[in-house]
Amino acid sequence: MKAPDIIRKKRDGQKLSREEISEFITGLTRREIPDYQATALLMAIYFRGLSARETADLTEAMMRSGRTLSFPELAEPKVDKHSTGGVGDKTSLVVAPAAAAAGLRVPMISGRGLGHTGGTLDKLESIPGFNTRLSLEEFRRVLSVCGLALMGQTEDLVPADRLLYALRDVTATVESLPLISASIMSKKLAEGLDGLTLDVKTGSGAFMKWREDSEALARRMVEIGMARGLRVEALITGMDQPLGNTVGNSLEVIECLETMKGRGPADLNELCRELTASMLIVGGLEASRERARGRYDAVIQSGQALERFQRVIEQQGGDAHVVEDDRLLPRAVHQESLVAWEDGFLTALEAEAVGRAAMGLGAGRERMDSAIDPAVGLVFEKKVGDPVSAGERICVLHWNDAAMLVRARATLRSAIVIRPEPPGADPLILARVPDDEKGATPA
């Protein structure tokens, strides 16, 4: 079947066969199908959707568009964690070394931040010398030595996703749930995993703003993974305010180091604990969630998680001395305080606006080729629910460019709401998919 026939079939609301999907992805990867035809199919999918079977077939075709990984020489369970992204979402830097110290192998292939959400690679690259551009052979070596390895997507790993994402980004089709599911899961299935934990954010600072959309995305990704024989669990977590107290690459690395030293903010530590516990369960090392949480506590308290992080920094070319002296990380030249303008309670810290303020300082990028400043960002001294007095400091802006500061200051101010009465407390973890205490096991 020719590409126009496949496009027409989906445009008219019909289901595509596995062969048609595979044929289209193969043609795209070989550059036999031009971008304008790929864009037409993406738009048809955006409006007409894909069934669960079609989404699984698309995921499979994308996964097989390039090289796939396997680690038969490593006896331990191979488990990764993926987050859909949010403001101050830095958990990978704690969870990966904690899970490795607890007995898993963690082959983590991460992405860069775009817009108001931060990327794991950008945070890691704020560590002087840290190399995220590993070959697959180097990745395998670091994983063997450290129990974890952290890198970006390579040219030959799921190339169809790279091509499709670039088109989705410029054609207003990013929000399609089946396309999101296939994009994420094709990369994860290519990693040769035994288990996967998903952190699906919901709220103002998340990609999916509404909980029902986040749960639908989580269910679709869990179904795809389980159909492939993968143990998968998804946590639906809140992103109406930033996670932790810092937003900005170097500042978030410092906060992660503090968390691995047992001194991190409560919300960040709670989420890292739950994600690590989930990884241990889907990896088959624990059946009890309480015992899995206890393993996380043990590797944090003993310093084993921090030691793993220090080891992977060294193995990937970074300055491992940052673990003992965070002054070696990039620092902004200037600081400015934002203070409360009245007495009351901090009732909102609108995450998307906070992310845009940090991006305005230079901490994020509007396009994938935009430069970022690893030193700038925000440090919050108050979070939602805290009492504040007029003149009391809420946040410190770390900045280098005075022209960028003006807009960022106004954006940050718009994110903050102070009221006389305290707000209700929302849980950080809103739901699990599937909803059980043992984690997801494929049929």
N, C-alpha and C positions, 0 to 999 in steps of 0.2 A: 504493500500500500504506500502511495506517495504522501509526502508531508502535507500537502493541501487537503487530502482526504482525511487524514488524522485530525487536522485542525477543524475541518468542517464537522466531523463526527462529534467532537467534544463541544463545538459551538452550538450544535443542535441538541445537546443534553444527553447524548448517548454515552454508554460506557466503553472505554477503550480496552482492548485485550492486552494481555501480558506481552504478546509479540509486537503489537503496535507501539506500546510504550518503550519496549527495549529497542525497537528499530529507530524510534525518534531520538532517544538518548545516545545511541551509538552514532547516528548521523551527526548530531550536534557535537559530540566529542571529537569526531574526526573532521569537523568543520565542513562537512558536506551539506549541512542544513544551515542556511544563513540566519543571522540574528533576527531579521524581521519575521521569519516564520516561527522561530522559537518564541519571540515576543507575542505573536498571535496566539500560540497555544497557551502560553502563560495567562493571557487575558481571558481566554475561554475557560481555563481552569478556575481563575479567580471568580468568574461569574457563575459557572456551572458546577464547580466543586469536583471532588473525586470521592468515590466510594472507599471504604476501608480496604477492599481488595486492590483497587487501583492505586491507592496510596502506598500499600505494601509493595506492589509491583514497581512503582516509580522509585521507591527507596532502594529496592534490589538492583534495578538497572543503574541507578546513580552510583551505588556502592561498587558495582562491577565495572564502572567506567575507567578505573585505574587500578593501581596496586592495592592489595589488601595485606594486612599484617597478621602474623601469628607468632606465638612465642612457645613452641613446644618444649624448648629447653628449660623453661621456668615452671617449676612444679606448683608454685603458689597461685591462688586465684587472681586473675587479671580483672580489675574493676576500675571504672572511671566515674567521675561525677561531672555533670553538665548543668550549667545554669542558663536560663533564658535571658539573664542580664538585668542589672538594676543599678541604682546609684549607691556607691560605696560597697558594692558587692565584691568582696575580696576573699571569699571563703576558700577558693582553690589553694591559696598560698598557705593555709593552715591545714585544710582537709587532706590534701595530697600527702604531705609528709606524715601527718598523724595516722592515716590509713596504712601507709607503708610501714611505719614503725609498729603498727598493730598486727602486721602479718600479711598484708596484701601487696600485690604488684600494681602500680598505678601508672599506666601509659596515658598521659594526659595531653591531648592535642587541643589547643585552645585558640581563641580568636582575639582580635583587636577591638577596642571600643569604637563605636560610631555614634555620633550625636551625644545625648546626655548620659548614656550608659558607659561604664568603664570596661576595659578589656584586660584579661589576665596577662597577655603578652606585654602590654604597655607597662603594667606594674613591674613585671619581672625585669624588663629592660631598663627600668630606672636604677637597678642595681648595677654599678659600674662593671662593664665587661661581660655581663650575663648574655649568653648566646642562645636565642630561641630558634635560630635557623639551622637546626641540625639535619644532617642526612639521616635516612632511616637506619643506616648502620650505626651511626653515632647515638641515635635515640635508643637503639637496642642495647648498646654498651652501657649507657648511663642507667637505663632501667635495671640491668643486671647488677650493676655496682651499688646503686642507691635504693633500689626498690621502687623508685619513681623516676619519671623523666617528663620534662615540660617543654613543648615546642609548638610551633605554628604548623598549619596545614602545608604540606609540600606540593610541588607541582604535579606529582604523579599519584597523589592520594585523592580520590574522588574528584577528578577534574571537572566532571559534569556539574557538580555543585558550584564550583567557582564560576563557571560560565553562566549558569542560570541565576546565581545570586547577583552577579553584576547587572544582568538584564532586569531582574526584579527590582533592584534598587533604583533604576531610572525609569521604570514604567508603572509605578504605583501598584505593584502586585505583591509587595513584601508581606502584606497582612494575611494572605491566603493560608488558612490553617493546614490543609494538606501539603502545601509547598513548604511551610515551616517545618512540619513533621518530617517530611522526606529529607530536607536539608540537614536537620540535626541528626536524624537516625542513620542516614547513609554514612556520615562521617564516623559515628560511634560504632556502627557495625563493622566498618573497615578496620577498626583498631584491634580486632581479634580478642574481644572481651569475653569474660564469663559472666559478668554482672555490670549493671549500670544504675546509678542513682541520678535522678533528675530533680533539679530545683527549679520549679516553674513559678516565676514571680507574678504577682497580681497587684494592681494598684496604680497610683498616679505616676510613679517612677518606673513602672514596668512596661514592657512591650505590649503585653495584654492587660488592658486597664480593668477588665471586669472579671470577677471570679469565675463565672460560668464559662467564659471563653478560655480561661487558664485551665480549668478542669477538663474541658473538652480537648484541649491540646495535650494535656497530660495523659488522658485516656487513649488518645490516638497513638501517642508515642509508645506507651506501655504495650498496647496491642501489637504494634509493629515489632517491638523487641521480643515479646513472648512468642510471636509466630515464628521467629527465627531461632527459638530455643534459648534466648537470653533471659536471665533473671533480672527483672527491672522493677524499681519502685520510684514513684514521683512524689515529692513533697510540694504542696501548694503553699507558698510563703508570701507574707505581706511586704509590699514595697510602696507604702504611702509616705514613709519617711526614710531617710538614708539608713543603710545598715552600718552599725558602728558609729564612731565619732568623727571619722575622717573621710574626705572625698578629694581625690588627687593621688597620683601614682606613687610618688616617693612617700607621702604621708601615710598612704594605706599600707605600704610595706612595713613602715615603722609600727603601725598598729597591729599588723600580723605578727611581727616579732614579739611585741608585748603580749599578745594572746598566747603564743607558744611558750612564753615565760610565766604564764598564769596570771597576767595582769591586764588582760584585754577587757573591753566593754562587755557587759552581760549579754546583750542581744547577739553580738557577733559570736561570742563563745557558745551560746545556746545553739545557734544554727549550725556552727561547725561541729558541735557534739552530735546533733541529730543526723547530719549528713554523713558523718563518719560512721555512726552506728548503723545507718541504712546500708552503707557500702559493705560493712562487715556481715550484715545479714544476707544481702544479695550475693555476696561472695562465698557464703556458706561457712564462714568461720564462727558465726554465732547464730543461735536460733532465738535467743531471748534479747529483746531490745534493751532491757536494763543491763544485762551483762555486756552488751555491745557498747552502751554508754560508759560503762565502767572501764572498758579497754581504752576509750578515748581519754578519760580522766587520768588513767595510769600513764599513758605516753606523754601527756602534757606535764603532769606533776614530776615525772622522772627526768624530763628534758630530752627524751628520746625523739619526740617530734621535731624539736628545734635542731637536734643533731642531724637528723635526716635532711632538713632544709639547708643547713650549712653545707652538708656533703654534696647536695645536688647543685648548689651555687658554685662550689669549687669545681665539680666535674663538668659544668657547662660554661666554664671560663670566667665566672664572676669573682668579685672580691668578697671572699667568705668572711673577712673581718667585719663586715657590716653587721653581723649577728651580735658581736660584742660592742660595736661602736657605730650607732646609726648616724653619727655625724658624717660618716663617709658617703652617705646618700645625698643626692642633690637637695639643696636648701634654697628657698626663695630669699631674695635680698630684703624684702620688706614684709611687714605684718601690719594689719589694721583690724581693730576690734569693731564688731557690731554689737550694740548694747540694747537691752530692753528699753522701750520708750514709756512703759507704764507697768504698774504692779499687776500681777495676775498669774495665770498658768499658761504655759506653752501648749496650745491646743492643736496646732498644725505646723508641720515642717514639710511643705509640699515637695515631694521628692523630685519631680520632673523639673521644677523651677530651681531647686538646689543644684541638680545636675547641669542645667543650663548656665547657672552662675559659675560653676567650676569650669565648664567649657569656655565661658567668656573670659576667664582668667588665662586660658591656654592649656587647661588640663585635659581637654577632649578635642575631638576633631569633627568637623562638619562633613568632610569627605575623607575617604580612605587614604588619600595621598596627602592629607593635611599634616603639618608638623605639630607636635605637642611639646609642652614644657613639662618635664617630669617633676619639677620642684614645686609648682604652684598648686593651690587647692584650698580647702576649707577644713577647719578643726572646730567641731561643735563642743561646747561645754555644757549645753543644755539640750535635752531631747523632749519629745512630746510627753506631757504629763508632769514635767518638772515645774515647780514654782519659780517665778522670777520677780525681781524687784527693779523698779525704774533705775537705769544706769548700770545694771548688772550685765556682764558680758555673756552673750549667747554663742557667739561664733568668732573665730579669728580667721581673717582672710590672709593667705600667704600669696604674695604677688610680686611680679617683676616689672610689669608694664603698666604705667599709670593710666594710659589711654584705655586699656582693657579693664582696669579696676572700676572705672566709673559705671559702665554698663553692668558689670558683675555685681556691684554693690546694690544697685537698684533691683536687679533680678532676685538677689538673695532676700532683700527686704520684703519683696512681694510674696515670698514663700512662707513667711513667718506670721502666725496668728496668735495673739495673746488675748485671753478672755478671763473674766472674773472667776469662773467655775472650772474645776479640773475636767478633762475629757474622760470618756470611758476608755478602759484599757482593752485593746484588741490583741489577741494572741499573735505571735510571730508565725507559728505554723498553723495554717488554717485547715488543712486536710491532707490525706494521703491517698494515693491511687496505686494499687487497689487498697481499699479501706480494711486493712487487717493488721495484726501485730507481728506477723511472721515475714512480711515482705512478699514480693511477687515471685512465683515459681512458674515457669512455663509448663503448659500442659504436655 
